[in-house]
Amino acid sequence: MTPLPHRVLRALEQFNATHPWDHNAHYHRWILRQLPKRFGSALDIGAGSGDLVRLLASRANQVQGIDSDPVIISRAQGLTPPATPATFTVADALTGIPAGSYDVITCVATIHHLPFTEALTVFRQHLAPGGTLVVVGLFRAQTAGDHLLGAAASPLNAATGRLKNRGRSSPRPVSMTALTRPADMSFSDIVSEAHDTLPGARLRRRLFWRCTLVWHHD
């Protein structure tokens, strides 16, 4: 598939920078729809500014948010009302997860920063029987279908940014100040490794350069 001309890409990049919006937060409500109405404990890995943690706290008895970036964790703490049943900790996603098991584990736009199979294995070890793991990740476009989905997302991305910002120039949301990294795994590789580690996991490509994984622990 022929890529978009360089001038078009530059124009889109400039427009998107002027009208930023959080692609990860776009999937937060979808994540909630994968979860029970109420649950005991939840863990959000790569919590960033804590937006998803605060949403999970509306359903959970206690939510633990972890991130390796102390600056963004400090901002998450400042944005979270004191009465919220949530705790934020600076911790490594592979070695620093607080002890215990969780009824819900979420991980949004973080797993591509980690060794994929090792991360899924660690998440599985911390998921309580009957619990749900939901991952929203990034993947490297490889197939014609991947590129077609990305091309379809480009105008929708610009339109959504304009709508969310009401046509005005806006600064980036706090949630978009966390460290970023491009994905290096293709969707087919993600599917293959995920099924080896989490048999029965459901994976799908999504708009806005994301893919999702849902797995229920027997």
VODOTOR-547059 format. One record per residue (C-alpha): x, y, z. Coordinates in Angstrom, 1 decimal, always signed. Layout:
residues N
+--------+--------+--------+
|     c1 |     c2 |     c3 |
+--------+--------+--------+
|      X |      Y |      Z |
...
+--------+--------+--------+
//
This chain:
residues 218
+--------+--------+--------+
|     c1 |     c2 |     c3 |
+--------+--------+--------+
|   +0.0 |   +0.0 |   +0.0 |
|   +1.4 |   +3.4 |   -1.0 |
|   +2.2 |   +5.5 |   +2.1 |
|   +0.7 |   +9.0 |   +2.4 |
|   +2.8 |  +11.7 |   +0.7 |
|   +5.3 |  +13.4 |   +3.0 |
|   +3.6 |  +16.8 |   +2.8 |
|   +0.3 |  +15.2 |   +3.9 |
|   +2.0 |  +13.4 |   +6.8 |
|   +3.7 |  +16.7 |   +7.9 |
|   +0.4 |  +18.5 |   +7.8 |
|   -1.4 |  +15.8 |   +9.8 |
|   +1.4 |  +15.8 |  +12.4 |
|   +1.2 |  +19.6 |  +12.8 |
|   -2.6 |  +19.5 |  +13.1 |
|   -2.5 |  +16.6 |  +15.6 |
|   +0.1 |  +18.5 |  +17.7 |
|   -2.2 |  +21.5 |  +17.8 |
|   -5.3 |  +19.4 |  +18.7 |
|   -3.9 |  +16.6 |  +20.9 |
|   -6.0 |  +13.9 |  +22.5 |
|   -5.3 |  +10.8 |  +24.5 |
|   -5.6 |   +7.6 |  +22.4 |
|   -5.2 |   +5.4 |  +25.4 |
|   -7.9 |   +7.1 |  +27.4 |
|  -10.2 |   +6.5 |  +24.4 |
|  -10.2 |   +2.8 |  +25.5 |
|  -10.8 |   +3.3 |  +29.2 |
|  -14.5 |   +3.0 |  +29.0 |
|  -14.1 |   -0.1 |  +26.8 |
|  -11.9 |   -1.6 |  +29.5 |
|  -14.6 |   -1.1 |  +32.1 |
|  -17.0 |   -3.0 |  +29.9 |
|  -14.8 |   -6.0 |  +30.1 |
|  -14.9 |   -6.1 |  +33.9 |
|  -17.4 |   -7.1 |  +36.5 |
|  -19.7 |   -4.3 |  +38.0 |
|  -17.8 |   -4.7 |  +41.3 |
|  -14.6 |   -6.3 |  +42.3 |
|  -12.3 |   -6.4 |  +45.2 |
|   -8.8 |   -5.4 |  +44.1 |
|   -7.3 |   -4.0 |  +40.9 |
|   -3.8 |   -3.3 |  +39.7 |
|   -3.0 |   -0.8 |  +36.9 |
|   +0.4 |   -1.3 |  +35.4 |
|   +1.9 |   +1.8 |  +33.8 |
|   -0.6 |   +4.0 |  +35.6 |
|   +0.7 |   +7.3 |  +34.3 |
|   -1.4 |  +10.2 |  +35.5 |
|   -3.9 |   +7.8 |  +37.1 |
|   -6.9 |   +8.4 |  +34.9 |
|   -7.7 |   +4.7 |  +34.6 |
|   -6.9 |   +4.0 |  +38.3 |
|   -9.6 |   +6.6 |  +39.2 |
|  -12.1 |   +4.9 |  +36.9 |
|  -11.3 |   +1.5 |  +38.4 |
|  -11.7 |   +2.9 |  +41.9 |
|  -15.4 |   +3.6 |  +41.1 |
|  -15.9 |   -0.2 |  +41.0 |
|  -13.2 |   -1.6 |  +43.2 |
|  -12.6 |   -1.8 |  +47.0 |
|   -8.9 |   -0.9 |  +46.4 |
|   -6.8 |   +0.0 |  +43.3 |
|   -3.0 |   -0.1 |  +43.1 |
|   -1.4 |   +2.0 |  +40.4 |
|   +2.3 |   +1.5 |  +39.6 |
|   +4.6 |   +3.2 |  +37.2 |
|   +8.4 |   +3.4 |  +36.9 |
|   +8.3 |   +7.2 |  +36.4 |
|   +8.3 |   +9.1 |  +39.7 |
|   +7.4 |  +12.4 |  +38.1 |
|   +4.1 |  +11.0 |  +36.6 |
|   +3.3 |   +9.1 |  +39.7 |
|   +3.6 |  +12.3 |  +41.7 |
|   +1.2 |  +14.0 |  +39.3 |
|   -1.2 |  +11.1 |  +39.6 |
|   -1.2 |  +11.4 |  +43.4 |
|   -1.9 |  +15.1 |  +43.1 |
|   -4.8 |  +14.6 |  +40.7 |
|   -6.5 |  +11.9 |  +42.9 |
|   -8.9 |  +13.0 |  +45.6 |
|   -7.8 |  +11.8 |  +49.0 |
|  -11.0 |   +9.7 |  +49.5 |
|  -10.4 |   +7.6 |  +46.4 |
|   -9.5 |   +4.0 |  +47.3 |
|   -6.3 |   +4.1 |  +45.3 |
|   -2.6 |   +3.9 |  +46.0 |
|   +0.2 |   +4.9 |  +43.6 |
|   +3.7 |   +3.4 |  +43.8 |
|   +6.9 |   +3.9 |  +41.8 |
|   +7.7 |   +0.4 |  +40.8 |
|   +9.1 |   -1.8 |  +38.1 |
|   +6.4 |   -3.7 |  +36.2 |
|   +8.3 |   -6.9 |  +36.2 |
|   +9.9 |   -7.0 |  +39.7 |
|   +8.1 |   -4.4 |  +41.7 |
|   +4.4 |   -5.3 |  +41.7 |
|   +3.1 |   -5.2 |  +45.3 |
|   +2.7 |   -8.6 |  +46.8 |
|   -0.6 |  -10.4 |  +46.5 |
|   -3.1 |  -11.3 |  +43.8 |
|   -5.6 |   -9.0 |  +42.1 |
|   -9.1 |   -9.5 |  +40.7 |
|   -8.4 |   -7.2 |  +37.9 |
|   -5.1 |   -6.3 |  +36.2 |
|   -4.9 |   -3.6 |  +33.5 |
|   -2.0 |   -2.5 |  +31.4 |
|   -2.4 |   +0.3 |  +28.8 |
|   +0.3 |   +1.3 |  +26.3 |
|   +3.0 |   -0.1 |  +28.6 |
|   +3.7 |   -3.7 |  +27.6 |
|   +5.6 |   -2.7 |  +24.5 |
|   +8.2 |   -1.1 |  +26.9 |
|   +8.7 |   -4.6 |  +28.4 |
|   +9.8 |   -8.1 |  +27.4 |
|   +6.4 |   -9.2 |  +26.1 |
|   +6.2 |  -12.9 |  +27.2 |
|   +8.0 |  -12.2 |  +30.5 |
|   +5.5 |   -9.4 |  +31.3 |
|   +2.5 |  -11.6 |  +30.5 |
|   +3.9 |  -14.3 |  +32.7 |
|   +4.3 |  -11.9 |  +35.6 |
|   +0.8 |  -10.5 |  +35.1 |
|   -0.6 |  -14.0 |  +35.1 |
|   +1.2 |  -14.8 |  +38.4 |
|   -0.5 |  -11.8 |  +40.1 |
|   -4.0 |  -12.4 |  +38.7 |
|   -6.4 |  -14.1 |  +41.2 |
|   -8.3 |  -17.2 |  +40.1 |
|  -11.5 |  -15.9 |  +38.3 |
|   -9.7 |  -12.6 |  +37.6 |
|   -9.5 |  -10.6 |  +34.4 |
|   -6.5 |   -9.2 |  +32.6 |
|   -7.0 |   -6.4 |  +30.1 |
|   -4.1 |   -5.1 |  +28.0 |
|   -4.3 |   -2.3 |  +25.5 |
|   -1.1 |   -2.2 |  +23.5 |
|   +0.7 |   -0.9 |  +20.4 |
|   +1.8 |   -3.0 |  +17.4 |
|   +4.1 |   -2.5 |  +14.5 |
|   +2.2 |   -2.3 |  +11.2 |
|   +3.3 |   -5.2 |   +8.9 |
|   +0.4 |   -6.4 |   +6.7 |
|   -1.7 |   -4.6 |   +4.1 |
|   -4.6 |   -4.8 |   +6.6 |
|   -2.5 |   -3.1 |   +9.3 |
|   -1.6 |   -0.3 |   +6.9 |
|   -5.2 |   +0.0 |   +5.8 |
|   -6.4 |   +0.3 |   +9.4 |
|   -3.8 |   +2.9 |  +10.1 |
|   -4.8 |   +4.9 |   +7.0 |
|   -8.4 |   +4.8 |   +8.0 |
|   -7.5 |   +6.0 |  +11.5 |
|   -5.6 |   +9.1 |  +10.3 |
|   -8.5 |  +11.3 |   +9.2 |
|  -10.6 |  +10.0 |  +12.2 |
|   -7.7 |  +10.9 |  +14.5 |
|   -7.6 |  +14.5 |  +13.2 |
|  -11.4 |  +14.8 |  +13.3 |
|  -11.6 |  +13.5 |  +16.9 |
|   -8.8 |  +15.8 |  +18.0 |
|  -10.6 |  +18.8 |  +16.5 |
|  -13.9 |  +17.7 |  +18.1 |
|  -12.5 |  +17.1 |  +21.6 |
|  -10.6 |  +20.4 |  +21.5 |
|  -13.6 |  +22.3 |  +20.0 |
|  -11.5 |  +23.4 |  +17.2 |
|   -9.0 |  +25.3 |  +19.4 |
|   -5.3 |  +24.9 |  +19.9 |
|   -4.7 |  +23.0 |  +23.2 |
|   -1.8 |  +21.8 |  +25.3 |
|   -1.2 |  +18.1 |  +25.7 |
|   -3.2 |  +16.4 |  +28.5 |
|   -1.2 |  +15.5 |  +31.5 |
|   -1.7 |  +11.8 |  +30.6 |
|   +0.3 |  +12.4 |  +27.4 |
|   +3.4 |  +13.6 |  +29.2 |
|   +4.6 |  +10.1 |  +30.1 |
|   +7.5 |   +8.5 |  +28.3 |
|   +6.8 |   +7.0 |  +24.9 |
|   +8.4 |   +4.3 |  +22.7 |
|   +7.4 |   +2.9 |  +19.3 |
|   +6.2 |   -0.7 |  +19.1 |
|   +8.5 |   -3.3 |  +17.7 |
|   +6.3 |   -6.4 |  +17.6 |
|   +3.8 |   -7.1 |  +14.8 |
|   +0.3 |   -8.1 |  +15.7 |
|   +0.8 |  -11.7 |  +14.5 |
|   +3.8 |  -12.0 |  +16.8 |
|   +1.8 |  -10.6 |  +19.7 |
|   -1.0 |  -13.1 |  +19.1 |
|   +1.4 |  -16.0 |  +18.8 |
|   +3.3 |  -15.2 |  +22.1 |
|   +0.1 |  -14.3 |  +23.9 |
|   -1.6 |  -17.6 |  +23.1 |
|   +1.5 |  -19.5 |  +24.2 |
|   +1.4 |  -17.8 |  +27.6 |
|   -2.3 |  -17.2 |  +28.1 |
|   -4.3 |  -19.9 |  +26.3 |
|   -7.8 |  -18.6 |  +25.4 |
|   -6.8 |  -15.0 |  +25.3 |
|   -8.9 |  -12.8 |  +23.0 |
|   -6.9 |  -10.3 |  +20.9 |
|   -8.0 |   -7.8 |  +18.3 |
|   -6.6 |   -5.0 |  +16.2 |
|   -8.2 |   -1.6 |  +17.1 |
|   -8.4 |   +1.8 |  +15.6 |
|   -5.8 |   +4.5 |  +16.5 |
|   -2.8 |   +2.1 |  +16.3 |
|   -3.8 |   -0.1 |  +19.2 |
|   -4.6 |   -3.7 |  +19.9 |
|   -6.3 |   -5.3 |  +22.8 |
|   -6.0 |   -8.5 |  +24.9 |
|   -8.5 |   -9.9 |  +27.3 |
|   -7.9 |  -13.0 |  +29.4 |
|   -9.9 |  -14.6 |  +32.2 |
|   -8.0 |  -16.7 |  +34.7 |
|   -9.8 |  -20.0 |  +35.4 |
+--------+--------+--------+
//
